[in-house]
Amino acid sequence: MEKNTNKLVRKPNNFLGLILFTIIYFLVQAVIYPLLAYLFWFIFTLFFIGALVEAPEQILKIFVIVFLLFCLIIILGIMYFLGYLCKRFLKKMNKKALILVMIVIFIYFVFRAIFENEYSSIMSRLTNGRKYIFCILSHVSFIIGAFYSDKVKKILDKIKFKRK
C-alpha cells in the first residue's frame, strides 16, 4: 500500500484552501455576478425594445422591472447551482472556519449595502447599494445550494408528489 504524501489532497481541512476559496468566492460575488445580471437585463431589453417603442412610460417602467427580476432569478439560480456543485468540496473544510468566513462575507455585503456613500441619506444609501443587495441575495442562494440542497430536494419532491 502506498501512502498519499500530497498534503493538499490528504488533508482537506487546510487553511490555504479556505483562503483560496474565500478570495475566489468574494471576487465572483462582488464583481462577476452583478455585471452578469446587468448584462442579462441589457440583452433581454434589446430583444423586446422594438415592441415597446410606442408604449407609454408606465408600461416601459413595468417592463424594465419585470425583466430585471427575471434576469436576477436566472443569476440566483446559477448561484444556487454553483453552491450545489461546491457542496462536496465545502464539506471537507473546517466547519467553524467556513461558517465564520460566510458570516463575515454576509456582514460585509450588508454593511456595504447600507453605507455605500458616507455623505448621503439612509434612503439613497439603500438605493445606491443595489449591487450589494444583489450580492446578499446571491450569497444566500449560494449557501442554500451548498448546505441545504438536500432539504430543498425533499421539499420539491413532496410538491411533485402532491401534484400527481
N, C-alpha and C positions, 0 to 999 in steps of 0.2 A: 504494500500500500504506500502510495506517495502522499505526502502532506502538501497542502497548498501553502506555499510560502508568501504568496502575494497578500500583503496586509490589507490592501484596499478591498479585495474580494473576500478575504476570510473574515474580516471584522467590519461589518457594515455600520456599526454604531460610531464610526469615527467622526471627529469634529470637522475635518476638512470637507467631507461630503455634505454635511449640513450647511456649512458656509457657502459652498459652491451652489447648492440647491437654492439657498436663500437669495443669493445675488442674481441668479438666472431668473428665479420666480419674480423677484422685485422688478427687474428690468422688463419682463414680459407684462406684468401688471401695470406698471407706470407709463410705459411708452407704447408698446406694440398694440395692445388691445384697444385703448382709446382711439388710436389712429385707425385701426381696422374698423372700428364701429362707425367712425365718420366716413370712411371710405365706402362701406356698405350703404350708408344713408345716401351718400352722393350718387352712387351707381343706381340705386332704386329710384331716386328722384329724377335722374336723367331719362330713365326708361318711360316715365309717365308724365314728363313735363309738357309734352305736346298736347295731351288731352286737357291739361289744366291751365293753359294759357288764357283761355276765355272765362275761367271760373272766377267767382267772387273771392274777395280776400279772406273771408272767414273759412271758406271751403279749402283754400290753399293752406291756411294755418292748421286746420284739422288734418289735412293730407300729410303735411310735414310731420306732425306729431305721431300719426299712425305709422308712417314708415320709419321714423326714428325708433319707436318702440319695437317694431318688427325686427329691425337690424340689431337692436340691443338684445332681444331674445335670442337671436341667432348666435351672437357673441357669447351670451351667458351659457348657451348650450355647448359651445365649443369649450368654454372653461370647465363646465361640468365633465365633459368627456376627457379633457386633459387631466383633471383630478382623478377620474376613474382609471386612466392609464398609469398614473403615478402611484396608485394605491399600494401595489406590492413593494415598490421602492421605498415609500414613506413608512411602511410598517416595519422595515428593517432598521430604521433610525431610532435614536434615543427619543422616547416619547415625551419626556418632560422638556427637553430642549426644543423639540419640534413644536410643541404646544406654545412654549414661550415665544418662539420666532413668529408663529402665526398670529399670536395676540399682539405682538409688537408691530407687525405689519398692519394689522387691522387698526390699531390705535393711531399709527402714523397716517393712514388714509383718512380716518375720521378727523384727526387734527388738521390735516391739510384741507379737507373739505370745509371745515368751519372757519379756519383762519387763513384763507387763501391770500387776501390782501389786508395788510395791517391797518390801512388808512380808510377802509370802507366800513359801512354799517353791517350788522349781522345778516340782514336780508340779502344785500348784494354779495356778501361773502358766500352765502349758500348758493346763489345763482352763478357766481364765478367759479365755484368749486365743483361744477358739474362733472368734470373729468374725474375727480377723486370720489365723487358719489358713485360714478360708474365703476371705479376701481374697487370700492367697498362691495358693490353688488357682485362683481366678478370674483372677488376674494371669497365671499360667502358661497357662491356657486362652486368654486374650486374645492372648498372644504367639504361641501355636501357630496361632491363627486368622489373625493379622496377617502373620506371617513364614514360616510353614511349611505353609500351607493347600494349596499345590501338591503337596507331598510327601505330605500326608495323603490328598489325592485319588488320587494314584498308588497308594498302599497299598490304599485301599478299592477301586479298580478292579481291582487284582490279586486281591483277595479275591473280588470278584464274578465275575471271570473263572474262578477255580478252582472256584467253586461250580457253574458251568454245565457 
